[in-house]
Amino acid sequence: MARKITDACVSCGTCVNICPVKAIVDGDSHYEIEADKCVDCGACEAACPTKAIEAE
C-alpha cells in the first residue's frame, strides 16, 4: 500500500531526495506520491520533518 502526503507538507524536498524509486513529484499545493511507483518502504515518512506522510 502506498503512502500519502497530507496538507501538513511544507514542500521542503526532504522526501523527494530520500525516495529510492523517485515516486514523489510536485503537486498542485504540495508534493504527491505516485502510488503506482511507491514500494511502501517508509523512508519518506521517517524522514519527513513535519510528519506529513502517512500510510493510506
Phi, psi and omega in degrees: 000137182283162174270166174225154180254126183271178179292353177286352180296133177251013178055045181283338178092357181303314182294322180300316183289336185262342183295120184288342182246010177055045182270358184255126185229165175295137175244188181295312183243344177197175179298155178227156178253126176282108187301326181287342177263333185296132178256010175057042181281337178086001181299319181294317180298317180293328184272342187294120182287341180255005181056039183273357183248133181215162177288143178278000000 
